[in-house]
Amino acid sequence: MTGVMQNSQRDTILTSLTADVTGVLLAGGRSRRMGRDKALIDFADAPLFKRSLELLLANFSRVLIAGSRPDLASAAIPVYPDIYPGSALGGLFTGLKAAETDWIFVAPCDMPYPDRRIMELLLQRRHGYDAVVPRTPSGYEPVFALYHKSCLSHMEELLRRGQFRIYDFYQQINICYLDPPDLPPGWQRALINVNTPEDLARIKEKELTPPVVSIVAKSGTGKTTLLEKLIVEMKHRGYRVGAVKHDAHSFSIDHEGKDSWRLTQAGADTMLITSAAQIAMVKQNPQAQEPALSDTLAEFCDDLDIVLTEGFKRSSMPKIEVHRRARSERLLCRGEEHDPTLFAVASDTPLELDVPVYDINDACGLCDLIVARFLS
């Protein structure tokens, strides 16, 4: 009963915080960098915009859409075309102008993981301010924030002059910033926006099921050797393991003159060879474009416990780097670039790093780490 009472009390407090706030879904962007409508991208079996819209509907009695998106509206959710289209500042102005409350809480249509905890913190900090906005090392987060009607005149003055920079607007108001120490754990994930196809691919990679670990290294360092040892050790522990090798060049597993080759040459988009022991497939990529790894794994690896890949050093997948001092003093993931996805190094020499360093032959220790992190 205690947990139920705590949740009820929390909901009561939140209701009091949101009584004079309208939830506004910002949907006026043109998705130029994405190349297609971001709001309608399929994510977790639903259009992406529904992630933010559901948060707003669950917490605010009044919700509206700012932007020329009648296709997203309903009888209960009106839509207001942007008065000054083409910028985030214009969307904020439209939402504030249309709202009947003193405050609006805005959320974008391209945020996969909007977090109620951050919303609550913003609501709690608003007294005495014109706006409350998260601020991270990457900059401001103006489209998941709280704004008062007092902002309208400043917004309109800038918009009429053709000035659309959020930074210029923020210089004119009394604003409260929530910095990383003020934000709840996981804020980095919560404040992600999907702006490009690459953004979408990275997010999907992080959501991969089964989990994926990529073994990366400079050529000739021993990636394949370590990968072999990890597969043997994981299989010994009873896990179903997939292996994916990334090839930056075209390759062929078919041989000229074979029946399978002839069928592929005849134009078969997918060619299978089956036997009692195994099955092999040759599948042509449309327009010779490599599909996203997340799509490949979803199609072929859903019956596995974990997938170990070789390569994919530019991906956002969790990585183990193999290092041999004779090959290179500098690591790929801790050299000129600091790759935040690196979580371990297998090295033939001791290293002082911000991640665990294992002996290059310690497949058992690395498997302990993989199991603890991804399979426990």
VOGU-3710 file (C-alpha; in Angstrom, 3 decimals, decimal comma):
1> mtgvmqnsqr> 0,000/0,000/0,000  2,869/2,402/0,712  4,004/2,377/-2,922  0,451/3,030/-4,122  0,089/5,951/-1,695  3,415/7,426/-2,785  2,408/7,245/-6,438  -0,954/8,840/-5,642  0,708/11,662/-3,727  3,152/12,205/-6,567
11> dtiltsltad> 0,307/12,407/-9,091  -1,519/14,902/-6,873  1,580/17,102/-6,652  2,111/16,896/-10,408  -1,530/17,825/-11,068  -1,083/20,967/-8,992  2,061/21,822/-10,946  0,376/21,395/-14,324  -2,960/23,113/-13,624  -1,876/26,326/-15,392
21> vtgvllaggr> 0,264/24,658/-18,074  -0,626/23,581/-21,607  1,292/20,750/-23,213  2,511/21,703/-26,699  3,801/19,237/-29,291  6,188/21,023/-31,665  5,617/19,583/-35,132  6,491/22,410/-37,503  9,903/21,186/-38,637  10,507/20,334/-42,284
31> srrmgrdkal> 12,737/17,285/-41,681  15,251/18,471/-44,291  18,207/16,658/-42,744  16,222/13,455/-42,268  14,946/13,439/-45,834  11,519/12,203/-44,750  8,844/13,108/-42,229  10,403/12,625/-38,783  7,085/12,649/-36,961  5,873/9,560/-38,787
41> idfadaplfk> 9,064/7,481/-38,583  8,235/4,063/-37,159  9,859/3,671/-33,750  8,989/0,914/-31,276  5,965/-0,054/-33,394  4,431/3,440/-33,411  5,020/6,799/-35,157  7,815/8,715/-33,434  5,639/11,738/-32,578  3,462/9,612/-30,297
51> rslelllanf> 6,294/9,274/-27,775  6,102/12,971/-26,850  2,368/13,257/-27,417  1,627/10,443/-24,965  3,784/12,147/-22,313  1,856/15,391/-22,782  -1,567/13,725/-22,719  -0,681/11,789/-19,565  0,311/14,908/-17,634  -1,584/17,944/-18,969
61> srvliagsrp> -5,335/18,478/-19,214  -4,824/20,768/-22,221  -2,667/19,735/-25,182  -2,214/21,318/-28,607  0,021/20,910/-31,655  2,096/23,812/-32,976  2,821/23,451/-36,682  0,959/22,819/-39,925  0,195/19,185/-39,135  -3,564/18,581/-39,329
71> dlasaaipvy> -2,787/14,896/-39,918  -1,576/14,634/-36,291  -4,572/16,416/-34,768  -7,802/15,008/-33,335  -11,044/16,321/-31,853  -9,329/16,621/-28,465  -5,971/17,899/-29,773  -6,219/21,054/-31,916  -3,467/22,086/-34,295  -2,255/25,664/-34,899
81> pdiypgsalg> -0,153/26,444/-38,003  3,015/28,361/-37,244  2,557/32,129/-37,500  6,273/32,492/-38,241  7,203/29,136/-39,827  10,659/27,705/-40,244  12,263/27,815/-36,792  12,025/26,424/-33,276  11,475/29,958/-31,991  8,483/30,272/-34,312
91> glftglkaae> 7,039/27,028/-32,956  7,434/28,233/-29,364  5,682/31,498/-30,257  2,769/29,659/-31,898  2,322/27,407/-28,859  2,404/30,304/-26,389  0,069/32,440/-28,507  -2,482/29,626/-28,839  -2,407/28,453/-25,217  -5,065/29,722/-22,800
101> tdwifvapcd> -2,797/29,106/-19,796  0,068/31,210/-18,466  2,613/28,497/-19,155  3,376/25,963/-21,855  5,527/22,867/-21,656  6,919/21,979/-25,087  8,139/18,661/-26,422  9,319/17,894/-29,978  7,893/15,281/-32,312  11,322/13,659/-32,800
111> mpypdrrime> 12,301/12,702/-29,230  12,388/8,906/-28,710  12,724/8,929/-24,907  10,984/11,981/-23,362  11,401/11,760/-19,596  8,670/12,713/-17,130  11,287/13,226/-14,390  12,925/16,083/-16,304  9,510/17,591/-17,007  8,687/17,553/-13,280
121> lllqrrhgyd> 11,975/19,260/-12,393  11,325/22,004/-14,928  7,850/22,597/-13,482  9,216/22,785/-9,946  11,849/25,418/-10,838  9,650/27,894/-12,733  8,680/30,343/-9,955  10,212/33,755/-10,564  11,361/32,937/-14,100  10,128/33,401/-17,676
131> avvprtpsgy> 11,435/30,031/-18,811  13,099/26,872/-17,483  15,413/25,037/-19,892  17,819/22,078/-19,647  21,402/22,980/-20,500  24,041/20,341/-21,227  27,637/20,362/-22,511  26,117/20,112/-26,013  24,115/23,313/-25,538  20,547/24,352/-24,717
141> epvfalyhks> 17,556/22,001/-25,011  14,914/24,623/-25,948  12,305/22,217/-27,336  11,880/20,207/-24,119  11,312/23,139/-21,821  8,882/25,445/-20,044  7,864/28,978/-21,152  5,643/31,740/-19,687  3,397/34,134/-21,603  5,806/36,909/-20,634
151> clshmeellr> 8,087/35,581/-23,377  5,661/36,431/-26,192  6,659/40,047/-26,790  10,374/39,208/-26,880  9,767/36,303/-29,262  7,610/38,333/-31,633  10,051/41,238/-31,767  12,835/38,906/-32,889  10,656/36,956/-35,327  9,397/40,122/-37,011
161> rgqfriydfy> 13,029/41,135/-37,586  13,807/37,735/-39,067  16,008/36,746/-36,126  15,432/33,107/-35,187  18,311/32,236/-32,882  17,221/30,832/-29,529  20,396/32,255/-27,972  19,353/35,817/-28,868  15,945/35,252/-27,297  17,411/33,803/-24,110
171> qqinicyldp> 19,479/36,964/-23,582  16,261/38,958/-23,199  14,416/36,931/-20,559  14,856/35,787/-16,971  15,707/32,137/-17,455  16,468/29,201/-15,162  18,823/26,577/-16,520  18,902/22,959/-15,356  22,497/21,773/-15,719  23,653/18,118/-15,624
181> pdlppgwqra> 24,045/18,029/-11,806  20,373/19,058/-11,555  19,131/16,427/-14,021  18,170/12,817/-13,192  20,326/9,824/-14,167  19,875/8,947/-17,817  19,309/12,532/-18,958  21,649/11,992/-21,914  19,307/9,387/-23,371  16,187/11,363/-22,502
191> linvntpedl> 17,298/14,491/-24,381  18,188/12,790/-27,658  16,574/14,165/-30,821  16,441/12,341/-34,152  17,528/14,772/-36,875  19,306/12,634/-39,476  19,239/9,062/-40,800  22,521/8,548/-38,952  20,894/9,624/-35,672  18,105/7,119/-36,237
201> arikekeltp> 20,546/4,318/-37,056  22,597/5,010/-33,898  19,500/4,954/-31,702  18,303/1,705/-33,237  21,742/0,173/-32,678  21,535/1,012/-28,983  18,135/-0,694/-28,794  19,358/-3,859/-30,471  17,955/-7,167/-29,289  19,948/-9,327/-28,911
211> pvvsivaksg> 22,699/-7,104/-27,497  25,698/-6,435/-29,716  29,369/-6,047/-28,846  31,795/-4,926/-31,536  35,460/-5,940/-31,554  37,483/-3,143/-33,144  41,170/-2,597/-33,837  43,606/-1,396/-36,430  44,311/-3,881/-39,203  46,642/-6,693/-38,229
221> tgkttllekl> 46,093/-6,342/-34,481  44,200/-9,598/-33,926  40,475/-8,849/-33,968  39,509/-12,161/-35,524  41,707/-14,150/-33,153  40,099/-12,571/-30,096  36,643/-12,939/-31,618  37,221/-16,662/-32,120  38,220/-17,069/-28,475  35,194/-15,118/-27,262
231> ivemkhrgyr> 32,823/-17,237/-29,354  34,343/-20,457/-28,014  34,071/-19,205/-24,420  30,501/-17,932/-24,808  29,401/-21,202/-26,412  31,081/-23,116/-23,587  28,876/-21,150/-21,181  25,757/-22,159/-23,071  24,939/-18,917/-24,919  23,634/-18,725/-28,484
241> vgavkhdahs> 26,143/-16,506/-30,270  26,001/-14,697/-33,605  29,021/-13,305/-35,447  28,939/-10,480/-37,983  31,956/-9,459/-40,045  31,913/-5,986/-41,550  33,492/-5,687/-44,980  34,015/-2,179/-46,297  34,372/-3,566/-49,819  32,225/-5,756/-52,013
251> fsidhegkds> 32,676/-9,463/-51,413  31,352/-12,692/-52,841  30,727/-16,030/-51,191  29,479/-17,485/-54,466  31,741/-18,987/-57,104  31,404/-18,612/-60,835  29,971/-21,658/-62,546  28,245/-23,089/-59,475  24,498/-23,627/-59,678  23,928/-21,089/-56,910
261> wrltqagadt> 26,023/-18,510/-58,785  24,021/-19,112/-61,945  20,748/-18,519/-60,093  22,051/-15,274/-58,604  23,328/-14,143/-61,992  19,909/-14,866/-63,462  18,542/-12,133/-61,214  17,383/-13,831/-58,008  17,163/-11,177/-55,266  17,526/-13,864/-52,588
271> mlitsaaqia> 19,109/-17,261/-53,185  19,140/-19,987/-50,495  21,074/-23,232/-50,248  19,682/-25,644/-47,673  20,804/-28,967/-46,263  20,269/-31,061/-43,159  23,295/-29,411/-41,521  23,001/-25,757/-42,447  21,460/-23,043/-44,578  23,201/-20,323/-46,563
281> mvkqnpqaqe> 21,729/-17,243/-48,190  22,870/-14,751/-50,799  20,668/-11,648/-50,633  21,131/-8,678/-52,934  21,075/-5,262/-51,293  18,755/-2,874/-53,171  20,712/-0,138/-54,964  23,877/-1,790/-53,610  23,370/0,017/-50,275  24,336/-1,718/-47,048
291> palsdtlaef> 21,315/-1,929/-44,704  21,519/-0,652/-41,142  22,958/-3,273/-38,814  19,857/-3,015/-36,631  17,677/-4,068/-39,563  19,993/-6,967/-40,448  20,029/-8,280/-36,891  16,276/-7,918/-36,516  15,796/-10,029/-39,629  18,387/-12,749/-39,043
301> cddldivlte> 19,480/-12,846/-35,385  16,370/-12,697/-33,208  16,937/-16,250/-31,921  20,361/-15,449/-30,394  21,501/-14,361/-26,935  24,266/-12,038/-28,138  25,949/-10,936/-31,356  29,685/-10,273/-31,588  30,806/-8,196/-34,540  34,180/-7,525/-36,100
311> gfkrssmpki> 34,632/-3,978/-37,305  31,910/-1,328/-37,283  34,399/1,042/-35,653  32,291/4,076/-36,650  29,120/2,700/-35,104  27,618/3,602/-31,730  27,637/-0,018/-30,555  29,477/-0,960/-27,341  33,084/-1,727/-28,234  36,076/-3,727/-27,077
321> evhrrarser> 39,296/-2,548/-28,702  42,217/-4,913/-29,343  45,634/-3,283/-28,897  49,174/-4,434/-29,694  51,932/-1,982/-28,908  54,073/-3,232/-31,801  51,237/-2,379/-34,189  50,445/1,071/-32,787  51,013/3,125/-29,650  47,688/4,911/-30,098
331> llcrgeehdp> 44,238/3,366/-29,735  41,416/3,946/-32,188  38,948/4,825/-29,441  41,313/6,773/-27,204  43,475/8,572/-29,729  42,450/11,650/-31,656  38,837/10,750/-30,893  37,316/9,780/-27,551  34,721/7,100/-28,318  32,209/6,960/-25,425
341> tlfavasdtp> 31,043/3,492/-26,512  34,382/1,871/-25,630  33,930/-0,208/-22,474  37,059/-2,418/-22,417  40,451/-2,939/-24,034  42,302/-6,202/-24,694  46,005/-5,356/-24,789  49,378/-7,087/-24,896  50,801/-4,420/-22,593  49,540/-2,602/-19,452
351> leldvpvydi> 47,653/0,639/-20,140  46,282/3,396/-17,916  42,795/4,091/-19,272  39,331/5,110/-18,131  37,986/1,639/-19,028  39,071/-1,838/-17,852  42,144/-3,270/-19,575  42,408/-7,060/-20,003  45,227/-9,231/-21,239  44,833/-9,774/-24,955
361> ndacglcdli> 44,394/-13,534/-24,380  41,979/-13,259/-21,449  38,811/-14,347/-23,238  37,407/-15,677/-19,967  37,725/-12,332/-18,203  36,244/-10,455/-21,146  33,319/-12,871/-21,283  32,723/-12,295/-17,564  32,478/-8,583/-18,344  30,169/-9,103/-21,337
371> varfls> 27,843/-11,376/-19,364  27,714/-8,979/-16,403  27,011/-5,973/-18,602  24,654/-7,378/-21,235  23,276/-10,738/-20,171  22,670/-10,554/-16,409
//
